[in-house]
Amino acid sequence: MKRTIVILVLAVTLLLLAPPALGAAIPPDDAPGGTEAAGRPFPFNILGGDMTLEDSTTTMEILILLTILSLAPSILIMVTAFIRIVIVLSFTRSAMGTQQMPPNQVMIALALFLTLFIMFPVFDQIKAEAWDPYAAGEIAMDEFLEGTMRPLRGFMLEQIRLQRNESDLMNFMNLARLERPGSIDDIPTHVLVPAFITSELKTGFIMGFIIYIPFIIIDMVVASALMSMGMMMLPPVMISLPFKIMIFVAVDGWNRTVGTIVDSFHGAPG
């Protein structure tokens, strides 16, 4: 599906760049109405007939929308809670040593729905401040984009502050050769996004390390017991895996893991 969207975007781009011969002829300046921009045929006509500059604006909006749709999965990963969630869930599965259980599809689905659960207030704010006014024709496209980014920027800045990773933000400010910002609004989005991603990576790895500790203790106890019995040829993982699964289920591990992930976005101790 994603490849189809990309091909469609490329096709529309090529049609937009087609020579003027494919469209209607451009009237000279001295022709009646020839100097009026609104009624002048667009030179890159993809549909034939009398295509005006207003029609071309609509076409460009469609092109921009298709491009945004093709980048939607990447945008979802970059500026939401998905990064930390999927890292912690992956560490949990790896610590238990269950290989591909739960399957990748289940892990990604759980991460996506947890992302929607955590980001719902942000999405609700975007709908109220950006989408509803834009759908009602009260604001223009640039105001819609600004209203969409404002809640996302607030979320990213809040998470960087809660995790005490302001050093990541300052590092990218230095890499961009920018002066120290006077306020939050002075931080460019192209600096904020990579700082947020590195902050989420750091936080996810710290949480994953903490999750690993009890499972490592179980592996060490089982390995020591096997060595004391002289069963050195028996892989400790074969014996420790059932114990790890049993203990994880007994302590309601999935609910505790999910609860810790959700609490980490609200500043609660994990």
VEXMARMI-685240 format. One line per 2 residues: their letters; for each residue y, z, x of C-alpha. Coordinates in steps of 0.05 Angstrom, whole numbers, padded with zeros to 5 digits. Each point is the difference from the previous one (the first is absolute). Layout:
<sites>
a> Y/Z/X | ...
</sites>
This chain:
<sites>
mk> 00000/00000/00000 | 00048/00018/00056
rt> -00015/-00065/00036 | 00014/-00039/-00064
iv> 00068/00034/-00008 | 00018/-00017/00073
il> -00020/-00073/-00010 | 00041/-00002/-00064
vl> 00061/00028/00037 | -00008/-00052/00056
av> -00006/-00056/-00052 | 00063/00022/-00036
tl> 00037/00004/00067 | -00021/-00070/00019
ll> 00022/-00027/-00067 | 00067/00034/00007
la> 00009/-00034/00068 | -00019/-00068/-00027
pp> 00050/-00057/00013 | 00054/-00015/-00052
al> -00035/-00065/-00019 | -00050/00041/-00040
ga> 00055/00026/-00046 | 00058/-00029/-00035
ai> 00056/-00035/00037 | 00061/00042/00018
pp> 00063/-00027/-00033 | 00059/-00013/00045
dd> 00058/00048/00001 | 00045/-00047/-00040
ap> -00051/-00007/-00056 | 00013/00038/-00065
gg> -00025/00070/00009 | -00022/-00014/00071
te> 00043/00054/00029 | -00026/00054/-00047
aa> -00051/00042/00037 | -00034/00024/-00064
gr> -00015/-00071/-00023 | -00015/-00032/00067
pf> -00073/-00020/00007 | -00037/00040/00052
pf> -00020/-00043/00060 | -00069/00031/00008
ni> -00026/-00017/-00069 | -00073/00019/-00011
lg> -00005/-00015/-00073 | 00041/-00064/-00006
gd> 00055/-00012/-00050 | 00068/00035/00001
mt> -00013/00064/00039 | 00064/00040/00010
le> 00016/00055/00050 | -00013/00051/-00055
ds> -00071/-00027/-00007 | -00009/00005/00076
tt> 00020/00073/-00003 | -00055/00013/-00050
tm> -00049/-00037/00045 | 00020/00042/00060
ei> -00009/00064/-00040 | -00071/-00023/-00018
li> -00014/-00014/00074 | 00026/00068/00020
ll> -00042/00033/-00054 | -00063/-00035/00023
ti> 00014/00021/00071 | 00009/00073/-00021
ls> -00065/-00003/-00040 | -00038/-00026/00062
la> 00029/00057/00041 | -00011/00053/-00054
ps> -00064/00030/00031 | 00035/00009/00067
il> 00061/00030/-00033 | -00045/00049/-00038
im> -00031/00022/00066 | 00065/00005/00039
vt> 00046/00040/-00044 | -00046/00044/-00043
af> -00050/00057/00009 | -00058/-00047/00010
ir> -00001/00004/00077 | -00011/00075/00004
iv> -00050/00001/-00058 | -00046/-00054/00027
iv> 00002/00030/00070 | -00020/00069/-00024
ls> -00055/-00027/-00045 | -00027/-00042/00058
ft> -00001/00060/00046 | -00037/00040/-00053
rs> -00054/-00052/-00007 | -00006/-00008/00075
am> -00004/00076/00011 | -00058/00005/-00049
gt> -00035/-00056/00036 | -00021/-00036/-00064
qq> 00017/-00068/00029 | 00018/-00044/-00060
mp> -00006/00053/-00054 | 00044/00000/-00040
pn> 00008/-00076/00006 | 00065/-00030/00023
qv> 00016/-00025/-00070 | -00005/00071/-00027
mi> 00043/00028/00056 | 00054/-00053/-00010
al> -00001/00009/-00075 | 00007/00076/00006
al> 00057/-00009/00050 | 00036/-00049/-00046
fl> -00005/00045/-00061 | 00021/00061/00040
tl> 00059/-00042/00025 | 00020/-00016/-00072
fi> -00008/00074/-00018 | 00044/00024/00056
mf> 00051/-00057/-00005 | 00006/00002/-00076
pv> 00067/00038/00000 | 00028/-00051/00049
fd> -00025/-00059/-00040 | 00027/00031/-00064
qi> 00068/00008/00033 | -00002/-00073/00022
ka> -00016/-00022/-00071 | 00057/00041/-00029
ea> 00053/-00017/00052 | -00019/-00071/00019
wd> -00050/-00036/-00044 | 00025/00019/-00069
py> 00073/-00018/00015 | -00021/-00065/00033
aa> -00046/-00019/-00058 | 00058/00015/-00048
ge> 00046/-00045/00041 | 00047/00057/00018
ia> -00006/-00008/00076 | -00009/-00059/00048
md> -00058/-00013/00048 | 00034/00033/00060
ef> 00014/00063/-00040 | -00073/-00001/-00024
le> -00025/-00003/00072 | 00047/00056/00021
gt> -00022/00043/-00059 | -00073/-00013/00019
mr> 00008/00020/00072 | 00041/00063/-00012
pl> -00058/00042/-00028 | -00048/-00027/00052
rg> 00049/00016/00056 | 00007/00070/-00028
fm> -00075/00010/-00002 | -00009/-00024/00072
le> 00057/00043/00026 | -00027/00061/-00037
qi> -00069/-00008/00030 | 00027/-00008/00070
rl> 00040/00064/-00010 | -00058/00039/-00031
qr> -00047/-00018/00057 | 00055/00015/00052
ne> -00005/-00069/00030 | 00074/-00013/00007
sd> -00014/-00018/00073 | -00036/-00063/-00024
lm> 00062/-00021/-00038 | 00046/00014/00060
nf> -00048/-00038/00045 | 00006/-00063/-00042
mn> 00075/00009/-00004 | 00002/00001/00076
la> -00046/-00061/00004 | 00047/-00038/-00047
rl> 00059/00020/00044 | 00034/00033/-00059
er> 00047/00059/00002 | -00019/00067/-00030
pg> 00009/-00008/-00076 | 00054/00040/-00034
si> -00039/00004/-00065 | -00067/-00021/-00030
dd> 00031/-00063/-00030 | 00018/-00023/00070
ip> -00074/-00006/00020 | -00021/-00074/-00006
th> -00063/-00014/-00040 | -00030/-00041/00057
vl> 00003/00063/00043 | -00022/00048/-00055
vp> -00065/-00036/-00018 | -00033/00000/00069
af> 00023/00072/00011 | -00034/00019/-00066
it> -00064/-00037/00019 | -00006/00035/00067
se> 00016/00067/-00034 | -00056/-00012/-00050
lk> -00049/-00020/00055 | 00015/00063/00038
tg> -00007/00044/-00062 | -00065/-00034/-00021
fi> -00031/00009/00068 | 00019/00073/00002
mg> -00032/00012/-00068 | -00061/-00040/00022
fi> -00008/00043/00062 | 00001/00064/-00043
iy> -00052/-00030/-00046 | -00044/-00017/00059
ip> -00004/00072/00027 | -00050/00031/-00050
fi> -00046/-00061/00004 | 00001/00003/00076
ii> -00020/00074/-00003 | -00060/-00018/-00044
dm> -00021/-00055/00049 | 00005/00049/00059
vv> -00041/00053/-00036 | -00055/-00049/-00019
as> -00001/-00030/00070 | -00006/00069/00032
al> -00057/00019/-00048 | -00038/-00064/00016
ms> 00008/00010/00075 | -00024/00073/-00005
mg> -00063/-00025/-00035 | -00011/-00054/00053
mm> 00012/-00057/-00049 | 00048/-00037/00045
ml> -00026/-00069/-00020 | 00018/00011/-00073
pp> 00071/-00025/-00016 | 00042/00059/-00024
vm> 00035/-00046/-00050 | -00064/-00009/-00041
is> -00004/00075/-00011 | 00074/00017/-00005
lp> 00017/-00055/-00051 | -00036/00032/-00059
fk> 00032/00068/00017 | 00069/-00031/00004
im> -00008/-00035/-00067 | -00028/00063/-00032
if> 00057/00044/00026 | 00053/-00052/-00018
va> -00026/-00004/-00071 | -00008/00075/-00006
vd> 00073/00014/00017 | 00023/-00056/-00046
gw> 00023/-00040/00061 | 00028/-00061/-00036
nr> 00045/00040/-00046 | 00024/00042/00059
tv> 00014/-00062/00042 | 00037/-00036/-00056
gt> 00039/00064/-00015 | 00020/00008/00072
iv> 00023/-00072/00004 | 00043/00006/-00063
ds> 00029/00067/00022 | 00019/-00029/00068
fh> 00049/-00047/-00035 | 00035/00059/-00033
ga> 00007/00043/00061 | -00054/00049/-00021
pg> -00043/00026/00057 | -00065/-00037/00008
</sites>
